[in-house]
Amino acid sequence: MPPDGDATVFDHYRTEVEAMLAVGRPLGADVRMLERAPIGADERSVLWLLASALDESVGPVEPVELTLVEDGASDRRVHR
């Protein structure tokens, strides 16, 4: 559940964070994007922590597959 704020904007930036890291963009790219995002400080902090955690856990031995689902994004991890 996102912190107080516009869930649609928060969800958009959460998806962006996940997608950028999944395609190999550096953590710094996420940080720069979040610095310019029109979101509150709490939402920015949550997304920065998410990016940091994903950056440490995503690697060549742990592939990430993003799946668009109706009415929101899935939190389920996908392993092949």
N, C-alpha and C positions, 0 to 999 in steps of 0.2 A: 504494500500500500504506500503510495507516495505521501510525502509530507503535505501539509496544507498548501494549497495552490491549485493552479489549473492542471488537472490530471492529464488532459490532452497534450499540453505543451511538455509536461514532465515525461510522459510516455514517448513522445517524439524524440526527445533528447536521450532517453534511456536506450531506445532502439539505435540511435546514431552511435552512441558509445559502444554498444555491443557490436554493431556492424563494422565500425572502424577498426576495432581490435581484431575482429574475426578475419578481416582481409589483410591484416599485417601492418596497419598504420601504427606508428609509435605512440606511446602513452602521451607524449608531449602534444601531439596533434589533438587528442581528446581534451587535454587541459586547455589548450588555446581556444578550441571550439566552445568549451563550457564557460570560459571567461567572458565570451561575447554573447552567450545565450541570455534571452530575456526571461530569466527565472530567478526566484528568490535565493538568498544565501543558503537556506536549509536544503533546498532542492539541489543546488550546485554542489554542496558538500556531499550529499548522498550519491550523486552521480560521479563525483570525483573518487569517492571510496569504491564504488562499483568498478570504475575503470581501473583503479589500482589493483583491486582483487583479481579482475579478469586478466590484466596484463601479466600477473604472476602465474596464473593457472593455465593460460592458453599457450600451447607450444606444439611442436611437430608431433608429439606422441599423444596429444589430446585435441583431436579435430573438433571444430565447432560448426554446426550447421544451423542456420537461422531459418525458421519456418514461420511464415505469416499465417495467423489464425484469425478467424472471424471474431469480432468483439474483443480484441486485445492480443497481447503477445504471450506466448507460452513461456513458462519458466522451466519447463522440462528440458533436461540435458539430452542430447542426442549422441549416441555412440554407434559406431559402425563395427 
